Amino acid sequence: MRLQGKKVLSFIDHEFEDLELWYPVLRLREEGATVDIAGKEAGTYIGKYGVPCEANKTLDEINPDEYDGVLVPGGWAPDKLRRYPQVITFIQKMHEAKKPIGHICHAGWVLISAKILQGVKTTSTPGIKDDMENAGAIWVDEPVVVDGHIVGSRRPPDLPPYAKAFADLLAK
């Protein structure tokens, strides 16, 4: 298992995009990574399509020094997540340390709020293309884009190459 010993955090809030959270989490766990799920509070969060997910960490309990990578799922959760100072600080510290940061669909909003996209080539759902470009990103319409330690993807059909690209980066 090439990701044995690696530790990843995924953020969560209500109305996360079910597949965009679960697909990468399960893919990384299959490869041996430990994946924690952090929400504002510990407990159950419900995805856009009704799939539950248990947060085993609170935002106050997470420390970026303890993680090798971070995933931000899409859906409507990113609009909530970007309002929490702990999330923004976590993303900024992961960025400073050049640790893998994965974002898909609307998750780009969190990276925008963290102010880490200036000059970064990435993608997102086309619905936030203008937001991404206004934050300084070089937006491209591709299933997955890797620029250094940032891995971006557009939407659920792009999950296989997105999860693989993130796992490959984490394995380096």
C-alpha positions as a Markdown table, in Angstrom:
| # | Residue | x | y | z |
|---|---|---|---|---|
| 1 | Met | 0.0 | 0.0 | 0.0 |
| 2 | Arg | 1.8 | 3.0 | -1.3 |
| 3 | Leu | 0.1 | 5.5 | 1.0 |
| 4 | Gln | 0.7 | 3.6 | 4.3 |
| 5 | Gly | 1.7 | 6.1 | 6.9 |
| 6 | Lys | 0.2 | 9.1 | 5.1 |
| 7 | Lys | -2.4 | 11.2 | 6.8 |
| 8 | Val | -5.0 | 13.3 | 5.0 |
| 9 | Leu | -7.8 | 15.6 | 6.2 |
| 10 | Ser | -11.0 | 16.2 | 4.4 |
| 11 | Phe | -13.3 | 19.1 | 5.4 |
| 12 | Ile | -17.0 | 18.7 | 5.7 |
| 13 | Asp | -20.2 | 20.7 | 6.2 |
| 14 | His | -23.8 | 20.1 | 5.4 |
| 15 | Glu | -24.7 | 19.7 | 1.7 |
| 16 | Phe | -21.3 | 18.5 | 0.6 |
| 17 | Glu | -21.4 | 16.8 | -2.8 |
| 18 | Asp | -21.7 | 13.1 | -1.7 |
| 19 | Leu | -19.4 | 11.6 | -4.4 |
| 20 | Glu | -16.9 | 14.4 | -4.2 |
| 21 | Leu | -16.3 | 13.7 | -0.6 |
| 22 | Trp | -16.6 | 9.9 | -0.5 |
| 23 | Tyr | -14.8 | 8.9 | -3.7 |
| 24 | Pro | -11.4 | 10.4 | -2.9 |
| 25 | Val | -11.7 | 9.5 | 0.8 |
| 26 | Leu | -12.3 | 5.8 | 0.0 |
| 27 | Arg | -9.7 | 5.8 | -2.8 |
| 28 | Leu | -7.0 | 7.1 | -0.4 |
| 29 | Arg | -8.1 | 4.7 | 2.4 |
| 30 | Glu | -7.8 | 1.8 | -0.1 |
| 31 | Glu | -4.2 | 2.8 | -0.7 |
| 32 | Gly | -3.4 | 2.8 | 3.0 |
| 33 | Ala | -3.8 | 6.5 | 4.0 |
| 34 | Thr | -5.5 | 7.5 | 7.1 |
| 35 | Val | -8.2 | 10.1 | 6.3 |
| 36 | Asp | -9.8 | 12.2 | 9.0 |
| 37 | Ile | -13.0 | 14.2 | 8.4 |
| 38 | Ala | -13.3 | 17.6 | 10.1 |
| 39 | Gly | -16.4 | 19.7 | 10.5 |
| 40 | Lys | -17.3 | 22.7 | 12.7 |
| 41 | Glu | -18.5 | 20.2 | 15.2 |
| 42 | Ala | -18.0 | 16.4 | 15.5 |
| 43 | Gly | -21.1 | 14.4 | 14.4 |
| 44 | Thr | -23.1 | 13.6 | 11.3 |
| 45 | Tyr | -23.3 | 15.7 | 8.2 |
| 46 | Ile | -25.7 | 15.1 | 5.4 |
| 47 | Gly | -24.7 | 15.4 | 1.8 |
| 48 | Lys | -26.7 | 17.0 | -1.0 |
| 49 | Tyr | -28.2 | 13.6 | -1.9 |
| 50 | Gly | -28.7 | 12.4 | 1.6 |
| 51 | Val | -25.6 | 10.3 | 2.2 |
| 52 | Pro | -24.3 | 10.9 | 5.7 |
| 53 | Cys | -20.7 | 11.3 | 6.8 |
| 54 | Glu | -19.4 | 11.3 | 10.4 |
| 55 | Ala | -16.9 | 14.0 | 11.3 |
| 56 | Asn | -14.3 | 12.5 | 13.6 |
| 57 | Lys | -12.6 | 15.8 | 14.3 |
| 58 | Thr | -13.7 | 19.4 | 15.0 |
| 59 | Leu | -12.1 | 22.4 | 13.3 |
| 60 | Asp | -10.6 | 23.3 | 16.7 |
| 61 | Glu | -8.8 | 20.0 | 16.9 |
| 62 | Ile | -7.0 | 20.0 | 13.6 |
| 63 | Asn | -3.3 | 20.9 | 13.2 |
| 64 | Pro | -1.8 | 21.1 | 9.7 |
| 65 | Asp | 1.5 | 19.9 | 10.9 |
| 66 | Glu | -0.1 | 16.5 | 11.5 |
| 67 | Tyr | -1.3 | 16.0 | 7.9 |
| 68 | Asp | 0.4 | 15.2 | 4.6 |
| 69 | Gly | -2.5 | 16.5 | 2.5 |
| 70 | Val | -6.0 | 18.0 | 2.5 |
| 71 | Leu | -9.1 | 17.5 | 0.4 |
| 72 | Val | -12.0 | 20.0 | 0.0 |
| 73 | Pro | -15.1 | 18.5 | -1.4 |
| 74 | Gly | -17.6 | 20.5 | -3.5 |
| 75 | Gly | -21.3 | 20.9 | -3.2 |
| 76 | Trp | -22.7 | 23.8 | -1.2 |
| 77 | Ala | -20.4 | 23.0 | 1.8 |
| 78 | Pro | -17.5 | 25.1 | 0.5 |
| 79 | Asp | -19.6 | 28.3 | 0.8 |
| 80 | Lys | -19.9 | 27.5 | 4.5 |
| 81 | Leu | -16.4 | 26.2 | 5.0 |
| 82 | Arg | -14.7 | 29.3 | 3.7 |
| 83 | Arg | -16.3 | 31.3 | 6.5 |
| 84 | Tyr | -14.5 | 29.4 | 9.2 |
| 85 | Pro | -11.1 | 31.0 | 10.2 |
| 86 | Gln | -9.7 | 27.5 | 11.1 |
| 87 | Val | -10.3 | 26.2 | 7.6 |
| 88 | Ile | -8.7 | 29.2 | 5.9 |
| 89 | Thr | -5.7 | 29.1 | 8.3 |
| 90 | Phe | -5.3 | 25.3 | 7.7 |
| 91 | Ile | -5.4 | 25.7 | 3.9 |
| 92 | Gln | -2.9 | 28.6 | 4.1 |
| 93 | Lys | -0.5 | 26.6 | 6.2 |
| 94 | Met | -0.7 | 23.5 | 3.9 |
| 95 | His | 0.0 | 25.9 | 1.0 |
| 96 | Glu | 3.0 | 27.4 | 2.7 |
| 97 | Ala | 4.4 | 23.9 | 3.4 |
| 98 | Lys | 3.6 | 22.9 | -0.2 |
| 99 | Lys | 1.6 | 19.9 | 0.9 |
| 100 | Pro | -1.0 | 18.5 | -1.5 |
| 101 | Ile | -4.3 | 20.4 | -1.6 |
| 102 | Gly | -7.2 | 18.8 | -3.5 |
| 103 | His | -10.3 | 20.8 | -4.5 |
| 104 | Ile | -13.2 | 19.9 | -6.8 |
| 105 | Cys | -16.2 | 21.7 | -8.2 |
| 106 | His | -17.2 | 24.6 | -5.8 |
| 107 | Ala | -14.3 | 23.8 | -3.4 |
| 108 | Gly | -12.3 | 26.4 | -5.3 |
| 109 | Trp | -14.2 | 29.0 | -3.2 |
| 110 | Val | -12.2 | 27.9 | -0.1 |
| 111 | Leu | -8.9 | 28.4 | -1.9 |
| 112 | Ile | -10.1 | 31.8 | -3.1 |
| 113 | Ser | -10.9 | 32.8 | 0.5 |
| 114 | Ala | -7.5 | 31.5 | 1.5 |
| 115 | Lys | -6.0 | 33.8 | -1.1 |
| 116 | Ile | -3.6 | 31.1 | -2.5 |
| 117 | Leu | -4.6 | 31.0 | -6.2 |
| 118 | Gln | -2.6 | 33.9 | -7.7 |
| 119 | Gly | -0.9 | 32.5 | -10.8 |
| 120 | Val | -2.0 | 28.9 | -10.1 |
| 121 | Lys | -3.2 | 26.9 | -13.1 |
| 122 | Thr | -6.3 | 25.0 | -12.0 |
| 123 | Thr | -9.9 | 24.2 | -12.8 |
| 124 | Ser | -13.3 | 24.0 | -11.0 |
| 125 | Thr | -16.9 | 23.8 | -12.0 |
| 126 | Pro | -17.5 | 26.3 | -14.8 |
| 127 | Gly | -20.0 | 28.0 | -12.5 |
| 128 | Ile | -17.2 | 29.6 | -10.5 |
| 129 | Lys | -14.7 | 30.2 | -13.4 |
| 130 | Asp | -15.1 | 34.0 | -13.0 |
| 131 | Asp | -14.5 | 33.8 | -9.2 |
| 132 | Met | -11.4 | 31.7 | -9.8 |
| 133 | Glu | -10.0 | 34.0 | -12.4 |
| 134 | Asn | -10.8 | 37.1 | -10.3 |
| 135 | Ala | -8.7 | 35.5 | -7.5 |
| 136 | Gly | -5.8 | 35.2 | -9.9 |
| 137 | Ala | -6.1 | 31.6 | -11.0 |
| 138 | Ile | -5.3 | 30.5 | -14.6 |
| 139 | Trp | -8.5 | 28.6 | -15.2 |
| 140 | Val | -8.6 | 25.7 | -17.7 |
| 141 | Asp | -11.5 | 23.4 | -18.7 |
| 142 | Glu | -9.8 | 20.0 | -18.1 |
| 143 | Pro | -10.9 | 17.0 | -15.9 |
| 144 | Val | -7.9 | 17.4 | -13.5 |
| 145 | Val | -5.2 | 20.0 | -13.3 |
| 146 | Val | -2.1 | 19.6 | -11.2 |
| 147 | Asp | 0.0 | 22.8 | -10.5 |
| 148 | Gly | 2.7 | 22.1 | -8.0 |
| 149 | His | 1.0 | 20.8 | -4.9 |
| 150 | Ile | -2.6 | 22.0 | -5.9 |
| 151 | Val | -4.9 | 19.5 | -7.6 |
| 152 | Gly | -8.1 | 20.8 | -9.1 |
| 153 | Ser | -11.0 | 19.1 | -10.7 |
| 154 | Arg | -14.4 | 20.1 | -12.2 |
| 155 | Arg | -17.2 | 17.7 | -11.2 |
| 156 | Pro | -18.2 | 14.1 | -10.3 |
| 157 | Pro | -17.5 | 12.5 | -13.7 |
| 158 | Asp | -13.8 | 13.7 | -13.3 |
| 159 | Leu | -13.4 | 11.9 | -10.0 |
| 160 | Pro | -11.3 | 8.9 | -11.2 |
| 161 | Pro | -8.4 | 11.1 | -12.7 |
| 162 | Tyr | -8.8 | 13.6 | -9.8 |
| 163 | Ala | -8.4 | 11.0 | -7.0 |
| 164 | Lys | -5.5 | 9.3 | -8.9 |
| 165 | Ala | -3.7 | 12.6 | -9.4 |
| 166 | Phe | -4.1 | 13.5 | -5.7 |
| 167 | Ala | -2.9 | 10.0 | -4.6 |
| 168 | Asp | 0.0 | 10.1 | -7.0 |
| 169 | Leu | 1.1 | 13.5 | -5.6 |
| 170 | Leu | 0.7 | 12.3 | -2.0 |
| 171 | Ala | 2.8 | 9.2 | -2.8 |
| 172 | Lys | 5.8 | 11.4 | -3.9 |
